[in-house]
Amino acid sequence: MIKVLLVCLGNICRSPSAEGVLRQQIKERGLEQRISVDSAGTAAWHIGKSPDQRSIAAAQQRGIDISDLRARAVSPTDFNDYDYILAMDLENLSNLKTMAPAECRAELSLFLAFDAQSSHSEVPDPYYGGEQGFNLVLDLVTDASEAFIKHVLKQHTL
């Protein structure tokens, strides 16, 4: 089982959206027994809360239900429990590298690094913006999810 952790700051907008999209794509390919997905935040502000209502609504418009997800913070054990820990932006990637224990086994990377076609290197935080920001997040994580699955299938011969 390949385990993936998607990370943003508060775990209420970007990373739960990415989790929902990646889970859907994994399910569509029949890979649920081979790839598992979770999300977390580098900050502990929203622990136990559901995703932002705007994230839920934007995902729902695309047939993805993320309403049952709950925010959690990245924990020290995550660095050895997951194969990939993928950050939504450079600041969170830097935070992850600072938090990572010396014996970290997970590959730390930007999520969008897997999508060579993307014009973005980071998933922008839509929290203080309008509806279009939440749709952009979904567009970016959809393309990155497809590219990431291709990478995992190639790397791990699933």
N, C-alpha and C positions, 0 to 999 in steps of 0.2 A: 504494500500500500504506500503510495506517494502522498505525503501530507503537506498541504499548502496553507500558509497563514498570510492573509492580506491585511495590511496595516496602514492606518491613517492616524490622525491626531486623536480624535475623540471617539472613533468607531460608531458614528451615527450617520454619516453621509457617504463618503467615498468607499471605505472598505466594506461596509455591508452591501452596498450596491454591487461592488465587484464580486463579493461572495455569492450573491444571488445570481448574477450573470454567469460566473464560472460554474457554479453548481448546475445551472440549467444546461449549459453546453456539455458538461460531463455526462449528465443524464441522457441528453439527446444522442450521445455517442455510445451509451451503454457502458460507461467507465466508472460507475459508482463504486464498484468493488475494488477499483484499482487506484483511484484518486479521491482523497477527501479534502474538504475545504473548510476553513474557519476564518474569522476576522477578529481583529483586536485594535486597540488604540495605544499610542505611546503615552497618552495622558489618561488619568483616572477620573476625569470629570463626570462622565456619563455612565458609569458602571451600573448595569442592570436595566438601563433605559432602552426602549425600542428605537429603531432608526428614526431620523428626522421625518416628519410627515411628508415633506416635499420629496424626499428620497423614496419613501414608500409609494407615493402617488405616481412618480415618474416611472418607477419599476413596474408598477401595476399596469400602466398604459402599454407596457411591452410584454405583458403576460407573466411577469415575475413577481412572486410574493415574498417580500422580505420582512413582513410585519411581525413574524414570530422571532426574529433575531433579537438578541440582547447584547448591549455593549459590554465589553470587558477590556481590561488592560493587559498588555503584553506581560508575561511572567518570565522569570529566569528559566524555568523549565522548558518554555517554548523553543528555546534555541537548540535544544537537543531532541525535542519531541517532533519537530517539523523538518522536512527536507528542504523546503523553500519558505523563506519569509520575505514577502514582496511588499515594498513600501510604495505609497502613492506619490511621494515627493521626496526631494533631496533632504529636506529638514528631518523628516521622519526616518529616512535611511540613515542619516547621521546619528540620530537618537538611538536607533537600533544597534548601530555599530558600537556606540558608547555603552549600551546596556549589555551587549553580548559577553558572555563569559569566555575566557581564553580557550576553553574546549568546545566552543560552538561548532556543531556539526551542520547546521542549516546553511544553505546558500542564501546570502543576503543580497538583494538586488532591487532595483526599481521595477515595478510591474510593467511599465511601458517599454522597458528595455527589450522586451521580447518581441515587440512589434516594430520591426525595422521600417515599416511604411508610415508610421505615425509622424505627424508634423509636431507633436508634443513630446516632451521628454518626461513631463510630470502630469499627474491628474490634478487639475486645479480644484481648490476647495470651494464648493458652491454655497457654503453656509450663509454668507452675507450678500449673496446675489439673488437673482430671480430664477424663474423656472428654466430658462435656457441653460443655466449652469448645471442643473441636475441632469438635463438631457445630454449635455456635452460629456459629463461624467460617464453616463451609460454608453454613449457612442465610443468613447475611448476605451472603457473596460471591456466592451464587447469585442473590439478588434484585438486588444491585448490578450483576452481570454482565448480566442481562437489561435493566436500565435503561440501562447504559452502551452496549450494542449499539444500542438504540433511538436514543440520542443520536447515536452515530456515523453511523448510517444517515441520520438527519435532517440532521445538520450537513454530511456529506460526500456526500450523495446517492449512496450505494452501491447 
